[in-house]
């Protein structure tokens, strides 16, 4: 039997407000445990929440960015459940009247196809604290610094049909919230995390299968692996005569498997009701228009502009426009270096290689955009060749100075004197009689590949500083002349 997966995602994005959603406590990361939880966060008797208006603005920004309906009246509800890191015994959330209603996100897959994914809603809520299981032998600790941090929970329609589509969707949302500046997107610290709802059904069947929810996955790679594993598990279970139980599961990255945590709750299990301590939030069209006017350029618009303005291909434009900081870096390099395609090649090539090998983000690059642009200028004006440019970049990465200082210190200035290059070419040809005879004996169409040996010898003689274009032209002319 041919099976089809049905996937819906719930993404929790911590909003980048300076204070919590219902109190003035700081949301700064890295403080000692339980030093940023005030009386409101601890739910001490007599305390009342006060709503953070900045969280509202950020939520509306997201809604406008995905062309969603914006709730002119939204209401906070109490979601009742007990867990040690939830001191109130309930979570203040939104169920019946969320701030953001139906919208959509367009994704592009690796084969170039596009698909529109529906967003059911995005609602505001408070984050819970954090349980610590590895600091106290035989016991768990509770850190309530995170309690009350504002979250935007983004709920998709069950429109996704594969792990690849799911990852493309999550990456697109990650790009949107980080471009808007409403979330730092740090998945390793839980600022942006995902719950994956997965079910399977026979291909062509309209009715959904029984779903499971895998909670709190914090990397794109783990999302893909968890979904693929859960799809395989459910298919194997059904084909072996079993049935899928609705349950909440977790993903174990070390074992690369999901396992059950508890049976899946329904909405009525949480006994939702409107929060009596918070008034409804009412906004008007003027407020929404002001938020819309404040939006930065979004990834899709930036993608289109990079193709039109810089002449980039669809793939390059997609990579460079996906994240705001990377896009800003590229644009600066292109502006300083005067060549957008060369800038794209270097940002996606040499720079990305060094960032990845050192596990750094673009913001942490020791080679700033202006410095890379200056290096590309020296490549364009023939001060250095491509091989030398890579040496200069590595030295810049290691903090040895700017491009001009390194070129001078290492003697990498390109030799463009035709007389000097010709002398080196003549010497290489004179000392390579066997290779010259092979060249002469080869068919004309095969001689081009044989130039590599001679090119290497000349570049070696020049310590990599000879102009490759001039070397190639002189070599071909002189060797072809010997064949006549």
TORNUTI-696859 format. One record per atom (N, C-alpha, C): x negated, z, y negated. Coordinates in steps of 0.02 Angstrom, whole numbers, padded with zeros to 5 digits, always signed. Last residue first. Layout:
% TORNUTI-696859
XZY...
END
This chain:
% TORNUTI-696859
-02654-01767-01181-02646-01839-01196-02703-01879-01165-02681-01634-01165-02646-01668-01110-02640-01744-01121-02733-01587-01279-02779-01594-01223-02747-01631-01165-02619-01574-01356-02667-01627-01373-02716-01639-01316-02562-01462-01302-02530-01527-01290-02577-01585-01306-02650-01368-01354-02646-01378-01281-02614-01445-01265-02627-01379-01494-02694-01391-01467-02692-01405-01391-02488-01351-01505-02517-01413-01531-02584-01429-01499-02477-01225-01448-02442-01282-01418-02471-01348-01441-02559-01149-01535-02573-01154-01463-02541-01216-01433-02491-01161-01658-02560-01186-01650-02577-01197-01577-02366-01101-01628-02370-01170-01653-02439-01200-01642-02404-00971-01590-02368-01014-01544-02374-01088-01564-02463-00924-01709-02502-00928-01646-02469-00977-01598-02356-00925-01798-02414-00968-01810-02455-00978-01746-02275-00829-01734-02251-00896-01746-02307-00945-01757-02353-00711-01733-02335-00745-01671-02312-00817-01680-02490-00673-01827-02421-00695-01835-02401-00735-01773-02588-00539-01762-02580-00610-01778-02506-00627-01782-02600-00408-01718-02585-00419-01788-02575-00492-01807-02644-00368-01592-02572-00370-01605-02553-00387-01676-02779-00386-01591-02753-00318-01588-02680-00314-01610-02817-00514-01574-02801-00494-01643-02777-00422-01648-02832-00520-01437-02892-00529-01479-02880-00506-01550-02698-00507-01401-02746-00456-01382-02808-00459-01425-02648-00625-01450-02623-00562-01479-02669-00504-01461-02718-00713-01365-02730-00716-01438-02706-00651-01471-02666-00676-01240-02738-00671-01253-02753-00671-01328-02529-00704-01254-02552-00636-01241-02625-00626-01257-02533-00843-01269-02507-00801-01324-02532-00729-01315-02577-00880-01142-02620-00892-01200-02598-00850-01260-02465-00839-01065-02533-00814-01051-02577-00821-01112-02359-00915-01121-02360-00842-01126-02429-00813-01114-02360-01048-01092-02391-01027-01156-02399-00952-01160-02288-01075-00983-02359-01060-00972-02394-01039-01036-02164-01112-01026-02170-01047-00995-02243-01026-00987-02194-01242-01070-02173-01191-01118-02182-01121-01090-02218-01324-00963-02275-01299-01000-02257-01242-01048-02115-01383-00899-02135-01317-00874-02191-01286-00915-02096-01509-00952-02042-01460-00963-02061-01390-00939-02214-01577-00911-02203-01559-00981-02150-01505-00992-02291-01510-00763-02241-01554-00793-02227-01531-00864-02468-01471-00764-02397-01454-00758-02353-01507-00788-02598-01497-00793-02571-01526-00732-02496-01516-00725-02623-01425-00909-02627-01498-00912-02594-01531-00851-02614-01296-00856-02567-01318-00909-02565-01395-00911-02722-01293-00772-02655-01285-00744-02602-01311-00793-02824-01305-00867-02815-01358-00818-02746-01355-00786-02808-01183-00932-02798-01245-00970-02787-01303-00921-02840-01094-00832-02771-01093-00857-02756-01157-00897-02979-01123-00816-02931-01131-00761-02859-01136-00785-03030-01096-00953-03031-01162-00924-02982-01170-00866-03033-01002-01062-02980-01001-01011-02974-01069-00977-03113-01006-01172-03130-00957-01119-03078-00955-01063-03055-01098-01258-03122-01112-01231-03140-01068-01173-02938-01032-01293-02934-01094-01253-03001-01109-01221-02991-00926-01368-02952-00912-01308-02950-00974-01263-03052-00996-01475-03093-00955-01431-03056-00940-01365-02942-01057-01537-02995-01099-01508-03037-01060-01458-02873-00942-01580-02842-00987-01532-02895-01030-01497-02964-00890-01674-02947-00851-01614-02916-00895-01559-02961-00994-01767-03024-00977-01734-03011-00936-01671-02829-00989-01809-02853-01048-01774-02918-01033-01736-02828-00868-01879-02788-00875-01818-02813-00934-01776-02912-00900-01985-02931-00846-01940-02892-00851-01874-02839-01004-02046-02907-01015-02021-02928-00963-01971-02720-00945-02084-02719-00997-02032-02787-01010-02004-02682-00780-02105-02732-00830-02125-02738-00882-02069-02605-00681-02063-02570-00744-02075-02618-00799-02098-02601-00536-01977-02647-00589-01996-02608-00654-02003-02513-00392-02032-02514-00453-01994-02564-00504-02022-02574-00229-02027-02552-00284-02069-02564-00350-02033-02617-00117-01963-02569-00159-01928-02546-00220-01968-02701-00005-01984-02727-00073-01987-02682-00123-01953-02655+00122-01993-02668+00096-01925-02694+00025-01925-02638+00141-02130-02681+00187-02092-02701+00159-02024-02548+00038-02165-02616+00041-02194-02663+00083-02151-02435+00073-02091-02465+00005-02084-02537+00005-02109-02411+00201-02143-02431+00192-02072-02463+00125-02061-02375+00175-02276-02431+00220-02261-02457+00208-02190-02262+00092-02258-02322+00066-02290-02383+00109-02275-02169+00181-02192-02192+00119-02161-02258+00094-02192-02221+00355-02212-02175+00299-02218-02207+00236-02191-02279+00475-02085-02275+00446-02152-02224+00390-02154-02272+00533-01962-02338+00515-01986-02337+00481-02054-02163+00578-01882-02178+00609-01947-02245+00592-01977-02123+00512-01772-02166+00570-01761-02190+00602-01826-02056+00406-01829-02017+00455-01791-02057+00519-01782-02166+00335-01876-02119+00364-01924-02077+00419-01890-02219+00295-01753-02258+00340-01796-02214+00373-01849-02117+00211-01710-02133+00270-01671-02173+00321-01712-02124+00113-01811-02064+00154-01803-02079+00218-01764-02250+00057-01787-02237+00092-01850-02177+00137-01844-02227-00002-01663-02278+00050-01670-02267+00091-01733-02130-00095-01700-02112-00042-01652-02163+00015-01654-02206-00176-01784-02149-00139-01812-02128-00083-01766-02293-00237-01696-02319-00187-01742-02263-00145-01772-02203-00324-01635-02237-00273-01595-02264-00217-01640-02162-00406-01746-02115-00364-01709-02147-00309-01669-02285-00392-01881-02244-00429-01832-02201-00379-01793-02295-00364-02060-02308-00346-01990-02265-00389-01944-02268-00443-02169-02323-00396-02174-02344-00374-02104-02160-00531-02170-02218-00548-02128-02279-00503-02139-02046-00488-02229-02094-00522-02272-02160-00537-02237-01980-00425-02121-01953-00488-02148-02004-00525-02192-02055-00311-02101-02049-00359-02046-02026-00426-02073-02037-00247-02220-02106-00267-02202-02106-00315-02143-01900-00222-02210-01926-00265-02263-01996-00290-02247-01897-00131-02106-01872-00198-02093-01893-00247-02149-01947-00018-02174-01985-00048-02118-01963-00119-02106-01842+00005-02262-01907-00014-02289-01951-00045-02235-01743+00044-02169-01734-00016-02210-01799-00041-02239-01796+00164-02126-01792+00109-02079-01782+00043-02116-01782+00236-02245-01849+00225-02218-01848+00168-02168-01643+00242-02261-01684+00208-02312-01753+00191-02285-01607+00319-02147-01586+00249-02154-01628+00211-02204-01743+00416-02075-01683+00408-02115-01669+00334-02127-01800+00478-01933-01808+00417-01973-01743+00405-02011-01752+00587-01866-01806+00598-01913-01823+00537-01955-01578+00610-01846-01634+00563-01839-01689+00580-01889-01464+00683-01853-01526+00720-01841-01587+00674-01834-01359+00596-01864-01373+00640-01921-01440+00676-01914-01354+00540-01737-01380+00499-01792-01397+00543-01853-01410+00663-01617-01359+00625-01652-01390+00588-01710-01520+00665-01474-01505+00679-01544-01447+00637-01569-01598+00657-01354-01533+00690-01356-01515+00712-01427-01707+00579-01345-01718+00645-01373-01653+00685-01381-01656+00462-01296-01709+00494-01257-01724+00565-01282-01565+00430-01399-01541+00447-01332-01594+00485-01292-01650+00402-01507-01600+00454-01512-01578+00478-01443-01725+00294-01455-01759+00357-01472-01709+00415-01478-01622+00199-01439-01664+00218-01383-01698+00286-01396-01573+00185-01568-01530+00215-01517-01571+00238-01457-01686+00120-01627-01662+00186-01651-01620+00220-01598-01695-00001-01552-01750+00048-01554-01727+00117-01575-01539-00044-01555-01594-00050-01508-01643+00008-01512-01450-00022-01656-01424-00019-01587-01479-00021-01535-01540-00035-01763-01500+00027-01756-01474+00034-01685-01591-00164-01740-01636-00105-01740-01597-00041-01731-01479-00247-01748-01522-00249-01689-01565-00186-01684-01433-00219-01877-01391-00203-01819-01434-00200-01756-01538-00270-01955-01523-00198-01957-01482-00177-01896-01525-00404-01925-01586-00370-01906-01575-00295-01904-01400-00423-01984-01408-00434-01912-01471-00401-01886-01424-00393-02120-01377-00354-02081-01387-00362-02006-01550-00378-02224-01534-00421-02167-01490-00380-02119-01602-00290-02319-01581-00356-02340-01563-00403-02284-01641-00158-02311-01681-00209-02276-01661-00280-02291-01542-00094-02387-01612-00087-02406-01654-00143-02375-01425-00136-02318-01432-00145-02391-01505-00143-02412-01448-00099-02186-01435-00169-02202-01446-00183-02276-01460+00040-02202-01516+00001-02175-01508-00072-02194-01329+00069-02247-01387+00083-02289-01447+00043-02267-01253+00031-02135-01244-00004-02200-01302+00008-02247-01300+00122-02037-01311+00050-02030-01305+00015-02097-01251+00243-02092-01323+00233-02080-01338+00159-02077-01113+00221-02089-01147+00232-02153-01222+00220-02147-01095+00212-01949-01078+00155-01993-01113+00161-02060-01131+00341-01910-01170+00283-01886-01158+00223-01930-01031+00412-01975-01100+00425-01992-01145+00368-01969-00911+00358-01915-00924+00353-01987-00997+00362-02004-00905+00256-01774-00913+00323-01803-00940+00319-01874-00882+00118-01752-00842+00168-01716-00846+00237-01749-00958+00018-01803-00904+00043-01846-00867+00102-01815-01050-00017-01707-01075+00010-01770-01020+00038-01814-00970-00068-01602-01015-00011-01591-01033+00022-01657-00903-00175-01666-00866-00120-01635-00909-00058-01625-01006-00259-01705-00964-00229-01757-00926-00169-01729-01052-00297-01577-01096-00260-01623-01055-00224-01676-00935-00365-01529-00963-00307-01494-01005-00265-01542-00911-00469-01623-00860-00419-01610-00890-00356-01578-01055-00499-01730-01010-00514-01675-00963-00456-01662-01069-00502-01910-01084-00473-01844-01034-00497-01792-01062-00537-02044-01069-00590-01994-01087-00564-01925-01037-00446-02142-01106-00450-02117-01116-00504-02064-00901-00465-02176-00952-00456-02228-01023-00469-02203-00833-00483-02052-00826-00530-02107-00883-00526-02157-00876-00378-01970-00879-00446-01945-00877-00496-02003-00852-00269-02053-00921-00282-02031-00928-00353-02004-00712-00276-02066-00755-00289-02124-00826-00304-02103-00669-00241-01936-00653-00308-01964-00698-00325-02023-00720-00108-01933-00739-00158-01882-00729-00229-01910-00647-00049-02034-00719-00055-02041-00747-00107-01993-00520-00050-01977-00532-00087-02039-00606-00099-02050-00543+00034-01867-00521-00035-01857-00534-00078-01918-00586+00160-01928-00629+00120-01885-00608+00048-01876-00540+00169-02106-00533+00187-02036-00572+00139-01990-00597+00231-02257-00590+00171-02217-00590+00191-02143-00506+00385-02297-00565+00341-02297-00550+00278-02257-00359+00429-02389-00391+00414-02325-00453+00371-02335-00287+00455-02502-00351+00489-02496-00390+00469-02433-00165+00394-02492-00212+00367-02541-00282+00397-02534-00103+00481-02400-00119+00412-02381-00171+00382-02428-00083+00593-02481-00128+00597-02424-00150+00527-02403+00010+00539-02570-00054+00565-02595-00105+00570-02539+00115+00511-02482+00082+00456-02517+00014+00478-02544+00153+00641-02446+00126+00595-02395+00089+00537-02427+00199+00688-02570+00144+00721-02536+00111+00674-02485+00305+00600-02591+00249+00602-02638+00188+00634-02606+00396+00632-02491+00361+00568-02487+00301+00566-02535+00374+00809-02451+00411+00751-02474+00368+00688-02472+00394+00948-02335+00353+00905-02379+00395+00844-02398+00410+01110-02276+00447+01053-02303+00401+01014-02349+00404+01215-02141+00362+01179-02190+00399+01117-02212+00499+01367-02117+00487+01296-02104+00443+01265-02160+00409+01525-02118+00461+01480-02143+00447+01409-02122+00370+01643-01996+00346+01585-02034+00405+01541-02054+00419+01742-01915+00373+01762-01968+00351+01705-02013+00494+01693-01810+00530+01724-01866+00485+01743-01925+00473+01539-01733+00437+01599-01754+00472+01631-01815+00595+01484-01616+00565+01479-01683+00533+01544-01705+00539+01494-01444+00591+01504-01495+00558+01502-01563+00507+01466-01270+00497+01448-01341+00556+01470-01384+00475+01512-01137+00527+01543-01179+00515+01530-01253+00394+01456-01044+00361+01488-01101+00411+01520-01149+00473+01394-00954+00436+01453-00931+00405+01491-00989+00520+01281-01016+00564+01340-01018+00530+01403-00991+00416+01191-00991+00425+01217-01059+00468+01280-01060+00334+01240-00836+00378+01197-00876+00388+01229-00944+00172+01253-00758+00229+01282-00793+00270+01227-00827+00105+01222-00599+00117+01197-00667+00180+01227-00698+00013+01349-00514+00068+01301-00515+00084+01284-00588-00166+01350-00540-00101+01383-00535-00047+01330-00533-00283+01278-00505-00288+01344-00539-00223+01383-00528-00360+01167-00389-00300+01197-00417-00314+01265-00448-00492+01057-00437-00462+01105-00391-00406+01143-00427-00587+00905-00433-00538+00949-00465-00512+00998-00413-00764+00872-00430-00698+00875-00398-00652+00916-00442-00908+00883-00439-00872+00822-00454-00804+00819-00418-00979+00998-00432-00954+00971-00368-00919+00905-00376-01006+01010-00568-01061+01015-00519-01040+00985-00452-00883+01004-00632-00931+00949-00642-00986+00951-00590-00726+01030-00587-00791+01060-00574-00843+01004-00577-00580+01042-00679-00631+00996-00654-00697+01032-00647-00425+01119-00630-00485+01116-00671-00535+01069-00638-00244+01106-00641-00308+01103-00606-00365+01106-00656-00078+01149-00614-00132+01147-00664-00198+01151-00626+00041+01049-00523-00004+01107-00532-00051+01094-00590+00151+00990-00406+00140+00995-00478+00100+01058-00492+00081+00921-00261+00115+00978-00291+00099+00979-00366+00105+00777-00165+00071+00806-00222+00113+00864-00250+00109+00783+00014+00141+00769-00051+00105+00806-00106+00051+00698+00164+00064+00756+00122+00102+00736+00058+00013+00586+00235+00077+00617+00251+00094+00678+00210-00097+00521+00193-00105+00563+00252-00041+00601+00270-00055+00464+00077-00064+00420+00134-00075+00458+00199-00058+00577-00007+00006+00545+00010+00000+00502+00072-00197+00604-00012-00150+00655+00010-00084+00624+00033-00251+00487-00063-00270+00508+00004-00219+00558+00032-00191+00491-00192-00177+00436-00146-00193+00456-00074-00247+00610-00244-00175+00604-00235-00157+00548-00186-00386+00580-00245-00360+00637-00207-00286+00630-00193-00392+00470-00331-00411+00462-00261-00383+00518-00218-00351+00534-00450-00314+00477-00424-00328+00468-00350-00454+00628-00464-00385+00652-00453-00341+00595-00426-00566+00546-00486-00563+00591-00428-00493+00613-00412-00531+00484-00606-00543+00444-00546-00537+00487-00483-00524+00599-00688-00465+00557-00677-00473+00515-00614-00656+00647-00683-00601+00689-00662-00538+00648-00646-00730+00539-00736-00742+00561-00667-00683+00603-00641-00680+00531-00868-00677+00473-00823-00682+00495-00750-00711+00659-00914-00641+00635-00915-00633+00578-00865-00850+00659-00904-00811+00703-00860-00737+00683-00858-00880+00568-01006-00900+00553-00936-00859+00595-00887-00835+00632-01120-00805+00568-01101-00819+00553-01027-00805+00808-01103-00850+00751-01114-00816+00688-01090-00722+00919-01071-00757+00916-01135-00812+00864-01139-00562+00968-01022-00620+00928-01005-00656+00909-01070-00443+01056-01007-00503+01071-01047-00566+01034-01024-00363+01032-00846-00369+01062-00913-00440+01060-00940-00256+00921-00771-00324+00947-00767-00345+00968-00838-00102+00922-00699-00136+00925-00764-00204+00958-00754-00010+00806-00596-00050+00867-00604-00083+00864-00673+00153+00741-00554+00090+00742-00592+00055+00809-00586+00236+00637-00442+00225+00707-00463+00156+00711-00496+00274+00472-00510+00258+00519-00457+00250+00589-00485+00411+00389-00593+00345+00421-00593+00336+00465-00531+00495+00238-00552+00496+00311-00554+00424+00339-00551+00466+00103-00530+00480+00127-00597+00473+00203-00603+00344+00018-00434+00395+00070-00437+00404+00094-00508+00235-00066-00441+00301-00095-00451+00357-00044-00454+00136+00022-00327+00138-00031-00377+00207-00061-00381+00182+00192-00302+00173+00126-00274+00179+00073-00329+00093+00309-00407+00155+00283-00380+00140+00215-00349+00020+00462-00469+00015+00395-00439+00083+00375-00412-00032+00554-00616+00010+00545-00556-00002+00475-00529-00104+00667-00729-00114+00610-00685-00062+00612-00629-00157+00724-00881-00099+00724-00837-00101+00660-00795-00289+00812-00945-00271+00748-00915-00213+00757-00866-00342+00875-01099-00305+00890-01037-00278+00824-01010-00493+00888-01191-00439+00847-01166-00408+00877-01103-00566+00926-01353-00562+00931-01281-00497+00901-01256-00666+00969-01477-00625+00912-01458-00623+00910-01383-00735+01085-01482-00699+01065-01543-00651+01007-01529-00814+01128-01378-00742+01134-01371-00703+01115-01432-00947+01103-01384-00925+01169-01408-00849+01177-01406-00955+00973-01340-00993+01024-01303-00972+01095-01323-00887+00898-01433-00854+00912-01369-00890+00968-01330-00864+00895-01594-00916+00921-01548-00883+00942-01482-00783+00849-01696-00787+00810-01635-00837+00835-01584-00750+00903-01816-00820+00883-01808-00832+00846-01742-00606+00845-01903-00633+00878-01844-00705+00856-01835-00577+00774-02016-00533+00832-02001-00557+00871-01940-00637+00658-02054-00670+00721-02073-00628+00782-02058-00599+00532-02019-00557+00567-02068-00590+00631-02093-00696+00514-01921-00697+00473-01982-00656+00506-02037-00651+00605-01826-00716+00617-01858-00723+00574-01921-00528+00549-01790-00529+00617-01820-00596+00631-01853-00569+00419-01743-00522+00427-01799-00528+00496-01831-00655+00443-01636-00680+00407-01694-00635+00417-01755-00565+00508-01551-00625+00544-01574-00653+00510-01636-00478+00402-01524-00454+00460-01562-00512+00501-01590-00568+00321-01453-00538+00296-01514-00511+00354-01556-00600+00401-01344-00653+00382-01391-00624+00357-01457-00475+00405-01282-00505+00467-01308-00560+00451-01358-00460+00268-01249-00412+00301-01293-00442+00364-01324-00565+00250-01160-00562+00209-01221-00516+00241-01272-00527+00339-01059-00588+00353-01097-00588+00312-01163-00410+00274-01014-00407+00342-01040-00468+00358-01083-00457+00152-00966-00411+00153-01023-00410+00222-01055-00534+00203-00859-00566+00164-00913-00522+00164-00975-00440+00260-00776-00487+00304-00809-00521+00268-00867-00278+00183-00803-00343+00188-00770-00387+00237-00809-00163+00175-00877-00159+00158-00807-00225+00162-00770-00062+00251-01003-00128+00235-00977-00125+00225-00902+00058+00298-01050+00046+00225-01053-00020+00204-01022+00140+00416-01074+00108+00401-01009+00095+00326-01002+00091+00454-01244+00140+00431-01196+00104+00418-01130-00009+00598-01291+00003+00527-01281+00065+00515-01239-00026+00718-01413+00004+00705-01348+00019+00631-01342-00135+00824-01488-00113+00754-01490-00090+00734-01420-00141+00967-01580-00134+00942-01511-00100+00874-01513-00250+01036-01685-00201+00982-01685-00198+00956-01613-00280+01207-01724-00285+01151-01678-00232+01099-01696-00367+01332-01814-00314+01282-01812-00329+01224-01764-00403+01487-01738-00431+01425-01765-00378+01370-01761-00348+01595-01672-00320+01577-01737-00351+01516-01769-00495+01642-01593-00423+01653-01597-00397+01638-01668-00632+01638-01597-00597+01573-01598-00521+01582-01606-00668+01772-01588-00686+01734-01648-00646+01669-01653-00646+01850-01477-00587+01827-01514-00605+01791-01579-00706+01859-01321-00729+01845-01389-00670+01815-01427-00713+01966-01185-00668+01926-01227-00698+01920-01297-00789+01968-01021-00784+01990-01090-00737+01943-01128-00770+02025-00854-00765+01971-00903-00759+02002-00973-00878+02090-00723-00826+02096-00773-00825+02033-00817-00987+02079-00641-00925+02105-00612-00867+02111-00660-01098+02089-00775-01091+02086-00702-01026+02118-00678-01071+01999-00914-01061+02067-00890-01050+02066-00815-01084+01865-00940-01126+01912-00978-01122+01984-00953-00999+01769-00890-01068+01769-00866-01113+01820-00901-00874+01749-00940-00879+01772-00871-00951+01782-00847-00773+01766-01075-00844+01759-01057-00854+01790-00988-00640+01680-01152-00661+01728-01100-00733+01713-01080-00590+01667-01319-00630+01638-01265-00650+01693-01216-00429+01646-01399-00498+01669-01396-00533+01638-01336-00335+01496-01444-00342+01562-01414-00415+01584-01420-00280+01411-01593-00320+01415-01532-00320+01487-01507-00116+01369-01651-00176+01410-01656-00214+01410-01589-00054+01206-01700-00050+01270-01664-00115+01308-01674+00036+01058-01739-00010+01111-01759+00000+01173-01716+00053+00905-01645+00079+00966-01676+00023+01016-01691+00100+00744-01625+00040+00785-01637+00064+00847-01675+00175+00633-01506+00178+00683-01558+00109+00712-01570+00154+00517-01429+00220+00549-01431+00227+00593-01492+00079+00369-01453+00068+00440-01464+00136+00472-01473+00049+00228-01347+00094+00268-01388+00071+00341-01394-00071+00106-01357-00052+00168-01324-00009+00209-01371-00098-00064-01333-00071-00014-01379-00047+00046-01338-00245-00153-01294-00184-00120-01271-00163-00068-01321-00347-00298-01263-00322-00245-01308-00257-00216-01280-00494-00355-01178-00422-00350-01186-00403-00291-01230-00630-00352-01156-00607-00382-01218-00532-00379-01228-00674-00282-01049-00665-00354-01039-00636-00389-01100-00673-00151-01095-00737-00185-01087-00730-00260-01078-00535-00136-01214-00569-00123-01151-00632-00165-01145-00476-00057-01357-00505-00118-01330-00546-00099-01268-00320+00012-01420-00386+00018-01388-00410-00050-01364-00222+00082-01547-00242+00021-01512-00312+00030-01484-00098+00204-01553-00169+00191-01559-00184+00128-01518+00049+00268-01639+00015+00228-01588-00059+00220-01604+00186+00385-01646+00139+00339-01677+00105+00298-01623+00313+00509-01671+00287+00451-01635+00242+00406-01677+00261+00644-01782+00303+00616-01730+00272+00555-01699+00190+00790-01840+00178+00718-01830+00221+00695-01771+00241+00920-01841+00223+00890-01904+00214+00814-01898+00386+00950-01733+00314+00945-01748+00300+00911-01815+00505+01038-01684+00498+00999-01746+00424+00995-01765+00491+01099-01558+00552+01062-01574+00545+01017-01635+00355+01151-01556+00386+01115-01501+00443+01070-01525+00206+01220-01609+00264+01181-01631+00292+01143-01571+00145+01391-01606+00137+01319-01595+00197+01283-01626+00068+01537-01573+00109+01504-01624+00094+01430-01622+00076+01615-01418+00039+01568-01460+00088+01538-01510+00082+01787-01366+00114+01722-01377+00067+01680-01421+00006+01898-01360+00052+01888-01305+00094+01825-01314-00091+01920-01453-00022+01929-01474+00027+01927-01416-00216+01892-01392-00197+01961-01406-00124+01971-01426-00273+01804-01275-00218+01792-01321-00188+01859-01342-00362+01827-01175-00390+01806-01239-00335+01787-01290-00283+01865-01062-00324+01914-01097-00349+01893-01166-00114+01810-01074-00182+01795-01051-00228+01841-01091+00055+01772-01059+00004+01825-01062-00062+01799-01035+00163+01681-01171+00129+01690-01107+00075+01743-01115+00270+01591-01270+00256+01657-01242+00222+01653-01174+00260+01518-01417+00252+01499-01347+00228+01561-01310+00359+01505-01557+00319+01551-01517+00320+01527-01444+00346+01376-01682+00380+01411-01628+00331+01457-01592+00369+01309-01845+00325+01342-01796+00368+01381-01745+00426+01150-01900+00441+01221-01887+00392+01247-01835+00444+01032-02033+00416+01052-01968+00421+01128-01962+00511+00902-02117+00522+00973-02105+00494+00989-02036+00460+00778-02112+00472+00806-02179+00486+00881-02175+00342+00725-02003+00399+00770-02008+00406+00798-02078+00304+00555-01999+00283+00621-02023+00345+00665-02032+00269+00436-01875+00319+00468-01916+00294+00537-01937+00108+00350-01888+00159+00391-01854+00213+00413-01904-00012+00279-01901+00052+00248-01919+00110+00284-01885-00126+00349-01889-00102+00316-01828-00031+00287-01838-00143+00399-02018-00195+00355-01991-00172+00319-01928-00036+00486-02034-00037+00424-02073-00086+00374-02042-00081+00589-01946-00018+00553-01935-00015+00487-01972-00199+00632-02009-00202+00601-01943-00139+00560-01930-00146+00683-02128-00196+00629-02129-00198+00593-02063-00069+00786-02077-00035+00728-02107-00083+00669-02112-00171+00873-02038-00125+00847-01989-00089+00785-02014-00230+00901-02162-00269+00866-02111-00224+00836-02057-00126+00971-02226-00152+00908-02255-00189+00867-02202-00114+01083-02142-00058+01037-02150-00084+00969-02174-00236+01145-02164-00221+01121-02096-00163+01071-02098-00219+01182-02296-00269+01130-02281-00258+01103-02210-00129+01288-02295-00106+01223-02318-00155+01167-02302-00102+01406-02178-00158+01373-02212-00138+01301-02231+00020+01535-02187+00000+01469-02164-00053+01439-02209+00001+01697-02137+00009+01656-02197-00020+01587-02180+00077+01824-02033+00036+01764-02043+00052+01731-02109+00065+02002-02049+00106+01942-02052+00061+01881-02064+00055+02164-01972+00023+02105-02002+00070+02045-01999+00116+02267-01902+00126+02263-01974+00094+02203-02008-00007+02289-01775+00062+02302-01800+00064+02299-01877-00121+02152-01749-00109+02224-01760-00039+02234-01791-00169+02030-01703-00098+02047-01697-00085+02121-01704-00294+01983-01726-00288+02032-01672-00216+02055-01661-00271+01903-01836-00292+01871-01773-00284+01918-01714-00243+02004-01929-00192+01955-01912-00208+01922-01845-00366+02071-01938-00307+02107-01913-00252+02060-01892-00490+01948-01885-00462+01998-01930-00398+02029-01900-00633+01899-01818-00564+01907-01798-00534+01964-01840-00771+01883-01817-00730+01841-01861-00657+01841-01838-00834+01958-01725-00849+01975-01795-00809+01933-01843-00827+01928-01589-00777+01973-01618-00794+01996-01688-00999+01887-01564-00931+01894-01537-00890+01946-01575-01082+01818-01708-01081+01865-01652-01009+01876-01628-01057+01642-01746-01060+01713-01764-01059+01756-01701-01041+01507-01717-01105+01539-01703-01110+01612-01720-00945+01423-01843-00967+01429-01774-01032+01469-01770-00816+01479-01953-00886+01456-01943-00909+01470-01872-00693+01518-01991-00696+01478-01930-00767+01454-01915-00648+01679-02060-00690+01619-02057-00686+01584-01990-00484+01732-02104-00546+01741-02066-00583+01675-02061-00361+01728-02165-00418+01709-02205-00485+01716-02169-00234+01654-02056-00269+01710-02088-00329+01683-02127-00181+01548-01990-00134+01597-02016-00168+01658-02047-00289+01464-01960-00225+01434-01978-00176+01484-02008-00444+01514-02043-00400+01504-01986-00330+01483-02009-00555+01420-02151-00523+01481-02128-00471+01464-02075-00602+01293-02168-00650+01348-02175-00621+01414-02150-00555+01163-02051-00541+01207-02108-00592+01264-02110-00558+01056-01957-00619+01079-01992-00603+01117-02055-00467+01086-01807-00470+01061-01875-00526+01095-01914-00497+01037-01644-00502+01092-01691-00510+01064-01762-00389+00948-01546-00441+00939-01597-00441+00999-01643-00344+00914-01388-00345+00969-01436-00405+00959-01483-00240+00798-01310-00306+00810-01341-00299+00865-01393-00171+00749-01166-00160+00797-01220-00228+00815-01248-00121+00596-01090-00172+00643-01112-00147+00688-01168-00064+00520-00940-00049+00542-01008-00099+00596-01027-00054+00394-00821-00095+00445-00853-00069+00458-00923-00028+00333-00664+00007+00344-00728-00027+00404-00761-00092+00210-00552-00097+00275-00585-00056+00276-00649-00029+00131-00408-00040+00127-00480-00043+00198-00509-00074+00054-00250-00053+00110-00292-00068+00097-00366-00022-00038-00113-00059-00039-00176-00030+00014-00223-00042+00000+00060+00000+00000+00000-00044+00000-00062
END
